[in-house]
Amino acid sequence: MTKLRIILDTNVLISGLLSSLSTSQQVFDRVTKKETLLISETILQKFLKL
């Protein structure tokens, strides 16, 4: 079975990493465990500025 390639919004990434019980965390966990997370250069730059 082919894994889905998914891009998450910067806000979902940040929320998922900061709040262990949030819906964003559940989405982040599922994507990183079962699918392929793609991060664009723009999103990466925004993330690294924080």
Secondary structure, 3 states (H helix, E strand, C coil): CCCCEEECCHHHHHHHHHCCCCHHHHHHHHHHHHCEEECCHHHHHHHHHC
